[in-house]
């Protein structure tokens, strides 16, 4: 993971999703179905953004470097 800002972005998305899930649950308990549905759409959008961010993070993963390694002879 070369870009710590991208990792921070993923964490931010997760925190925002957690908050929205809690708000949605409160809305459902209080019978505010329309608001709960709006919150679910926001959650869905954030889930897609998190998937895209995770894919970007995994594609940027550095390859392992081994310095001074020798090829083993058979």
NUTOR-935121 format. One record per residue: residue in one letter; x, y, z of N, C-alpha, C, O, CB in turn. Coordinates in pm, whole numbers, padded with zeros to 5 digits, always signed. Atoms other than C-alpha are relative to their C-alpha. Glycine has a CB too. Layout:
<pts>
[pt 'a'; [X; Y; Z]; [X; Y; Z]; [X; Y; Z]; [X; Y; Z]; [X; Y; Z]]
...
</pts>
This chain:
<pts>
[pt 'x'; [+00087; -00116; +00000]; [+00000; +00000; +00000]; [+00092; +00122; +00000]; [+00150; +00158; +00102]; [-00099; +00000; +00123]]
[pt 'x'; [-00091; -00112; +00015]; [+00194; +00296; -00131]; [-00061; +00133; +00040]; [+00012; +00225; +00076]; [+00046; +00008; -00140]]
[pt 'x'; [+00064; -00128; -00024]; [-00061; +00569; -00073]; [-00078; -00004; +00131]; [-00189; -00056; +00136]; [-00093; +00038; -00117]]
[pt 'x'; [+00071; +00003; -00128]; [-00152; +00617; +00293]; [-00130; +00079; -00003]; [-00220; +00053; +00076]; [+00088; +00053; +00110]]
[pt 'x'; [+00125; -00076; +00010]; [-00417; +00869; +00190]; [-00113; -00088; -00048]; [-00228; -00071; -00006]; [+00016; +00120; -00095]]
[pt 'x'; [+00102; +00092; +00049]; [-00602; +00594; +00006]; [-00048; -00092; +00113]; [-00167; -00120; +00125]; [+00054; -00084; -00118]]
[pt 'x'; [+00037; +00083; -00116]; [-00594; +00374; +00316]; [-00083; +00082; +00099]; [-00181; +00032; +00154]; [+00126; -00057; +00069]]
[pt 'x'; [+00077; -00087; -00088]; [-00715; +00667; +00525]; [-00141; +00022; -00055]; [-00238; +00028; +00021]; [+00071; +00136; +00019]]
[pt 'x'; [+00131; -00018; +00064]; [-00996; +00719; +00274]; [-00088; -00122; +00027]; [-00207; -00107; +00057]; [+00016; +00022; -00152]]
[pt 'x'; [+00077; +00123; -00026]; [-01104; +00356; +00316]; [-00050; -00003; +00144]; [-00165; -00040; +00169]; [+00086; -00126; -00029]]
[pt 'x'; [+00040; -00003; -00141]; [-01110; +00394; +00694]; [-00112; +00102; +00020]; [-00207; +00078; +00094]; [+00121; +00033; +00091]]
[pt 'x'; [+00104; -00103; -00010]; [-01313; +00713; +00659]; [-00134; -00049; -00053]; [-00239; -00021; +00005]; [+00042; +00123; -00076]]
[pt 'x'; [+00124; +00056; +00056]; [-01566; +00534; +00440]; [-00062; -00096; +00101]; [-00183; -00093; +00125]; [+00028; -00073; -00135]]
[pt 'x'; [+00052; +00097; -00098]; [-01597; +00256; +00698]; [-00064; +00071; +00119]; [-00170; +00030; +00167]; [+00113; -00093; +00048]]
[pt 'x'; [+00057; -00075; -00113]; [-01654; +00507; +00978]; [-00132; +00065; -00038]; [-00227; +00063; +00040]; [+00098; +00106; +00048]]
[pt 'x'; [+00124; -00064; +00046]; [-01915; +00693; +00776]; [-00111; -00104; -00015]; [-00225; -00078; +00021]; [+00023; +00073; -00133]]
[pt 'x'; [+00100; +00107; +00015]; [-02091; +00366; +00693]; [-00053; -00043; +00136]; [-00174; -00065; +00152]; [+00060; -00120; -00074]]
[pt 'x'; [+00042; +00040; -00135]; [-02096; +00270; +01061]; [-00102; +00099; +00056]; [-00203; +00059; +00113]; [+00121; -00011; +00094]]
[pt 'x'; [+00091; -00103; -00049]; [-02261; +00599; +01150]; [-00135; -00007; -00073]; [-00241; +00004; -00010]; [+00063; +00140; -00018]]
[pt 'x'; [+00126; +00007; +00076]; [-02518; +00568; +00870]; [-00082; -00123; +00036]; [-00204; -00116; +00043]; [+00029; +00001; -00150]]
[pt 'x'; [+00071; +00121; -00040]; [-02605; +00211; +00970]; [-00071; +00023; +00134]; [-00185; -00020; +00152]; [+00098; -00121; +00009]]
[pt 'x'; [+00063; -00030; -00129]; [-02670; +00331; +01326]; [-00118; +00095; -00017]; [-00223; +00076; +00045]; [+00103; +00060; +00096]]
[pt 'x'; [+00111; -00094; +00025]; [-02883; +00621; +01200]; [-00118; -00072; -00065]; [-00233; -00046; -00032]; [+00047; +00116; -00090]]
[pt 'x'; [+00108; +00075; +00068]; [-03078; +00384; +00975]; [-00074; -00086; +00101]; [-00197; -00094; +00098]; [+00057; -00088; -00114]]
[pt 'x'; [+00065; +00085; -00101]; [-03143; +00149; +01265]; [-00091; +00083; +00090]; [-00202; +00041; +00122]; [+00106; -00074; +00085]]
[pt 'x'; [+00084; -00088; -00083]; [-03270; +00436; +01480]; [-00126; +00042; -00076]; [-00235; +00045; -00020]; [+00079; +00126; +00045]]
[pt 'x'; [+00115; -00041; +00080]; [-03494; +00551; +01195]; [-00102; -00113; -00010]; [-00222; -00089; -00002]; [+00044; +00044; -00141]]
[pt 'x'; [+00091; +00115; +00008]; [-03639; +00201; +01159]; [-00074; -00021; +00132]; [-00195; -00046; +00133]; [+00076; -00127; -00038]]
[pt 'x'; [+00062; +00020; -00132]; [-03703; +00171; +01533]; [-00106; +00107; +00025]; [-00208; +00081; +00088]; [+00107; +00004; +00112]]
[pt 'x'; [+00093; -00112; -00021]; [-03875; +00511; +01530]; [-00107; +00010; -00109]; [-00186; +00104; -00110]; [+00078; +00130; +00007]]
[pt 'x'; [+00104; +00003; +00102]; [-04088; +00420; +01229]; [+00019; +00100; -00114]; [-00076; +00128; -00187]; [-00130; +00024; +00063]]
[pt 'x'; [-00027; -00096; +00109]; [-03923; +00668; +00991]; [+00054; -00076; -00120]; [+00172; -00069; -00153]; [+00102; +00110; +00046]]
[pt 'x'; [-00037; +00089; +00108]; [-03921; +00431; +00697]; [+00062; +00072; -00118]; [+00161; +00025; -00175]; [-00120; -00077; -00046]]
[pt 'x'; [-00053; -00075; +00115]; [-03862; +00691; +00425]; [+00145; +00043; +00026]; [+00230; +00033; -00061]; [-00088; +00123; -00031]]
[pt 'x'; [-00137; -00041; -00035]; [-03555; +00823; +00607]; [+00093; -00121; +00002]; [+00207; -00112; -00044]; [+00002; +00070; +00137]]
[pt 'x'; [-00081; +00122; -00003]; [-03429; +00468; +00663]; [+00035; -00044; -00142]; [+00146; -00089; -00168]; [-00076; -00114; +00074]]
[pt 'x'; [-00027; +00036; +00139]; [-03463; +00401; +00290]; [+00104; +00093; -00063]; [+00190; +00048; -00138]; [-00130; +00005; -00082]]
[pt 'x'; [-00100; -00095; +00050]; [-03267; +00719; +00208]; [+00139; -00034; +00055]; [+00238; -00031; -00018]; [-00039; +00145; +00041]]
[pt 'x'; [-00127; +00036; -00061]; [-02997; +00617; +00451]; [+00056; -00128; -00062]; [+00177; -00140; -00081]; [-00016; -00018; +00152]]
[pt 'x'; [-00046; +00124; +00062]; [-02982; +00270; +00295]; [+00063; +00028; -00136]; [+00162; -00034; -00172]; [-00116; -00098; -00016]]
[pt 'x'; [-00059; -00036; +00130]; [-02918; +00427; -00046]; [+00139; +00061; +00019]; [+00230; +00033; -00060]; [-00091; +00101; -00076]]
[pt 'x'; [-00132; -00057; -00030]; [-02630; +00626; +00105]; [+00098; -00110; +00040]; [+00213; -00109; -00002]; [-00011; +00105; +00113]]
[pt 'x'; [-00084; +00113; -00042]; [-02494; +00309; +00266]; [+00042; -00081; -00122]; [+00159; -00117; -00135]; [-00075; -00090; +00101]]
[pt 'x'; [-00031; +00076; +00121]; [-02515; +00125; -00066]; [+00106; +00070; -00085]; [+00198; +00006; -00136]; [-00128; -00021; -00084]]
[pt 'x'; [-00098; -00077; +00078]; [-02324; +00404; -00242]; [+00139; -00007; +00065]; [+00240; -00020; -00004]; [-00045; +00147; -00013]]
[pt 'x'; [-00128; +00008; -00070]; [-02054; +00398; +00025]; [+00061; -00139; -00012]; [+00183; -00153; -00020]; [-00018; +00037; +00146]]
[pt 'x'; [-00053; +00136; +00016]; [-02024; +00020; -00004]; [+00068; -00014; -00136]; [+00175; -00075; -00146]; [-00112; -00104; +00015]]
[pt 'x'; [-00062; +00004; +00133]; [-01955; +00057; -00376]; [+00131; +00077; -00002]; [+00230; +00032; -00060]; [-00096; +00057; -00106]]
[pt 'x'; [-00123; -00079; -00006]; [-01700; +00329; -00307]; [+00109; -00075; +00076]; [+00226; -00068; +00039]; [-00027; +00136; +00067]]
[pt 'x'; [-00097; +00076; -00077]; [-01532; +00107; -00049]; [+00058; -00114; -00084]; [+00178; -00142; -00077]; [-00064; -00056; +00128]]
[pt 'x'; [-00048; +00107; +00088]; [-01510; -00179; -00299]; [+00101; +00056; -00100]; [+00207; -00002; -00121]; [-00118; -00067; -00075]]
[pt 'x'; [-00091; -00062; +00096]; [-01352; +00052; -00556]; [+00132; +00040; +00066]; [+00239; +00022; +00008]; [-00066; +00124; -00064]]
[pt 'x'; [-00121; -00040; -00073]; [-01107; +00185; -00297]; [+00084; -00123; +00034]; [+00206; -00120; +00020]; [-00037; +00077; +00128]]
[pt 'x'; [-00072; +00122; -00034]; [-01015; -00167; -00184]; [+00068; -00059; -00124]; [+00181; -00107; -00115]; [-00096; -00104; +00061]]
[pt 'x'; [-00061; +00049; +00124]; [-00954; -00271; -00546]; [+00121; +00083; -00038]; [+00223; +00030; -00082]; [-00102; +00000; -00113]]
[pt 'x'; [-00112; -00088; +00031]; [-00732; +00030; -00598]; [+00116; -00027; +00096]; [+00232; -00029; +00054]; [-00043; +00147; +00009]]
[pt 'x'; [-00105; +00031; -00098]; [-00542; -00048; -00278]; [+00070; -00131; -00034]; [+00193; -00140; -00026]; [-00059; -00008; +00142]]
[pt 'x'; [-00060; +00130; +00029]; [-00488; -00409; -00380]; [+00079; +00002; -00129]; [+00176; -00072; -00142]; [-00108; -00107; -00008]]
[pt 'x'; [-00074; -00007; +00126]; [-00372; -00317; -00730]; [+00130; +00078; +00018]; [+00223; +00063; -00062]; [-00085; +00064; -00109]]
[pt 'x'; [-00121; -00078; -00027]; [-00114; -00078; -00582]; [+00094; -00071; +00096]; [+00197; -00016; +00134]; [-00038; +00135; +00057]]
[pt 'x'; [-00082; +00072; -00098]; [+00028; -00343; -00350]; [+00141; -00021; -00057]; [+00157; -00071; -00168]; [-00065; -00136; +00037]]
[pt 'x'; [-00137; +00018; +00048]; [+00406; -00344; -00379]; [+00038; -00147; +00002]; [-00012; -00226; +00082]; [+00099; +00082; +00085]]
[pt 'x'; [-00051; +00136; +00004]; [+00585; -00662; -00471]; [+00110; -00014; +00106]; [+00180; +00082; +00137]; [+00055; -00036; -00142]]
[pt 'x'; [-00101; +00024; -00102]; [+00808; -00817; -00210]; [+00139; +00015; -00061]; [+00166; -00034; -00171]; [-00016; -00140; +00063]]
[pt 'x'; [-00138; -00015; +00044]; [+01170; -00719; -00244]; [+00090; -00075; +00097]; [+00076; -00064; +00219]; [+00041; +00150; -00008]]
[pt 'x'; [-00096; +00072; -00082]; [+01447; -00942; -00122]; [+00138; +00043; -00046]; [+00179; +00016; -00159]; [-00020; -00157; -00012]]
[pt 'x'; [-00132; -00050; +00034]; [+01788; -00782; -00115]; [+00106; -00102; +00038]; [+00104; -00159; +00147]; [+00027; +00134; +00071]]
[pt 'x'; [-00111; +00091; -00028]; [+02097; -00996; -00140]; [-00039; -00147; -00004]; [+00036; -00232; +00044]; [+00057; +00030; +00133]]
[pt 'x'; [+00044; +00139; +00007]; [+01900; -01313; -00208]; [+00074; -00072; -00112]; [+00112; -00012; -00213]; [-00154; -00007; -00022]]
[pt 'x'; [-00064; +00082; +00103]; [+02058; -01595; -00403]; [-00101; -00105; -00044]; [-00184; -00151; +00034]; [+00132; -00068; +00053]]
[pt 'x'; [+00087; +00105; +00054]; [+01880; -01839; -00626]; [+00051; -00134; +00052]; [+00170; -00164; +00042]; [-00005; +00003; -00157]]
[pt 'x'; [-00038; +00131; -00054]; [+01879; -02183; -00466]; [+00035; -00094; -00113]; [-00034; -00098; -00215]; [-00114; -00059; +00087]]
[pt 'x'; [-00037; +00099; +00102]; [+02057; -02451; -00665]; [-00060; -00135; +00037]; [-00073; -00169; +00155]; [+00156; -00010; -00015]]
[pt 'x'; [+00067; +00129; -00024]; [+01894; -02789; -00706]; [+00097; -00110; +00033]; [+00055; -00224; +00056]; [-00081; -00039; -00118]]
</pts>
